[in-house]
């Protein structure tokens, strides 16, 4: 029964819309220059906001030809190291105490005598 209801129509093969009374928006061709020498030309609508940078096919950032406004630099956080994260959890005296405990344990495993710390 389902075969009969779909007979005579090609679903997805053609659109029922026509191009009558359709006016495309005005376009402008923008040119971006890549630092690696590539030139990128893209059509944008006249009403569209043109981005100041475009990612080139090589992965570099191509800049809009003719200057344009410089893109705002995004604030970046400094990269946290393992040491920075460790100092967030422990103080220097705590770390020195842990180091002494671990060294004493290693010395015991080797059979060495432990040195007593004089304060």
Backbone torsions as a table, in degrees:
resi	resn	phi	psi	omega
1	UNK	NA	-38.4	-179.7
2	UNK	-65.1	-31.6	179.9
3	UNK	-64.8	-37.7	-178.3
4	UNK	-70.0	-35.4	-176.3
5	UNK	-71.4	-24.6	-179.5
6	UNK	-97.2	-4.3	-177.0
7	UNK	-65.8	137.2	176.6
8	UNK	94.6	-10.4	177.8
9	UNK	-120.6	142.8	177.5
10	UNK	-105.9	95.3	-177.0
11	UNK	-66.3	127.4	177.1
12	UNK	78.9	-8.2	-176.5
13	UNK	-81.5	-33.0	-179.4
14	UNK	-143.7	152.1	-178.9
15	UNK	-92.2	147.5	177.1
16	UNK	-85.9	-8.3	179.6
17	UNK	-82.2	153.4	177.0
18	UNK	-120.9	165.9	179.4
19	UNK	-90.1	10.1	179.6
20	UNK	-70.8	138.4	178.2
21	UNK	60.6	25.2	176.1
22	UNK	-107.9	123.2	-179.8
23	UNK	-114.4	116.2	178.8
24	UNK	-69.7	150.2	-179.9
25	UNK	-71.1	156.3	178.9
26	UNK	-66.2	144.6	-177.2
27	UNK	-120.4	153.9	172.9
28	UNK	-129.0	142.5	178.9
29	UNK	-94.1	122.4	178.1
30	UNK	-107.6	144.7	-177.3
31	UNK	-117.7	130.2	177.2
32	UNK	-115.3	139.8	-179.7
33	UNK	-113.0	124.7	-179.6
34	UNK	-88.5	145.8	176.7
35	UNK	-63.6	-18.0	178.7
36	UNK	-90.5	8.2	175.9
37	UNK	95.1	0.3	179.0
38	UNK	-79.8	145.2	176.4
39	UNK	-116.2	127.1	-178.1
40	UNK	-117.1	123.9	176.8
41	UNK	-114.1	124.4	-177.2
42	UNK	-129.5	137.8	174.6
43	UNK	-86.1	132.6	174.4
44	UNK	-126.5	153.1	173.7
45	UNK	-66.6	149.3	179.3
46	UNK	-62.5	-30.8	-177.8
47	UNK	-81.8	-13.6	-175.2
48	UNK	-78.7	151.0	174.7
49	UNK	-83.2	120.6	-176.7
50	UNK	-83.4	124.6	180.0
51	UNK	-70.7	144.2	-178.6
52	UNK	-72.9	-22.3	177.8
53	UNK	-131.6	153.0	179.2
54	UNK	-139.5	139.7	179.6
55	UNK	-76.6	123.1	-179.3
56	UNK	-76.6	164.8	179.1
57	UNK	-66.0	-20.4	178.5
58	UNK	-86.8	-5.5	177.8
59	UNK	100.6	-11.0	179.6
60	UNK	-81.7	164.4	177.9
61	UNK	-90.9	117.6	177.2
62	UNK	-90.4	137.2	-178.1
63	UNK	-100.1	150.5	179.8
64	UNK	-63.8	131.1	-179.9
65	UNK	-70.8	141.5	-179.4
66	UNK	90.6	16.6	176.0
67	UNK	83.0	-104.9	-174.6
68	UNK	83.9	172.5	-178.9
69	UNK	-69.5	140.7	176.6
70	UNK	-70.8	138.1	178.4
71	UNK	-67.8	145.7	179.5
72	UNK	-70.2	132.2	178.4
73	UNK	-74.1	129.4	179.5
74	UNK	-77.0	134.0	178.6
75	UNK	-67.1	132.1	-179.2
76	UNK	-115.0	143.5	176.9
77	UNK	-81.5	143.3	174.7
78	UNK	-66.7	144.1	-176.8
79	UNK	-69.3	129.3	179.4
80	UNK	-86.4	133.4	178.5
81	UNK	-93.2	171.5	177.2
82	UNK	-60.6	-39.6	-179.6
83	UNK	-63.0	-41.3	178.5
84	UNK	-61.3	-44.0	-179.9
85	UNK	-67.6	-34.5	178.1
86	UNK	-66.7	-40.8	179.5
87	UNK	-69.0	-19.5	174.8
88	UNK	-72.2	-27.9	-177.3
89	UNK	-95.4	-31.2	-173.5
90	UNK	-132.8	154.1	174.4
91	UNK	-92.9	167.8	-179.5
92	UNK	-61.7	-44.7	177.8
93	UNK	-60.8	-37.5	177.3
94	UNK	-64.2	-40.7	179.9
95	UNK	-66.6	-38.6	177.8
96	UNK	-64.6	-38.7	178.6
97	UNK	-65.2	-43.9	177.9
98	UNK	-62.9	-39.0	178.8
99	UNK	-62.9	-44.1	178.7
100	UNK	-62.5	-41.1	178.6
101	UNK	-62.0	-45.0	-178.9
102	UNK	-67.5	-38.9	178.3
103	UNK	-65.6	-39.2	178.2
104	UNK	-63.8	-41.1	178.8
105	UNK	-63.6	-42.8	178.7
106	UNK	-65.0	-39.7	179.3
107	UNK	-65.2	-38.6	177.6
108	UNK	-63.0	-39.6	-179.5
109	UNK	-66.1	-32.7	178.5
110	UNK	-81.1	-17.4	-179.3
111	UNK	93.1	12.3	178.5
112	UNK	-83.5	157.1	176.6
113	UNK	-78.5	143.2	179.4
114	UNK	-82.7	139.8	178.1
115	UNK	-90.4	135.2	177.9
116	UNK	-88.5	135.1	-178.6
117	UNK	-83.8	129.9	177.0
118	UNK	-99.4	128.5	-175.5
119	UNK	-102.4	NA	NA
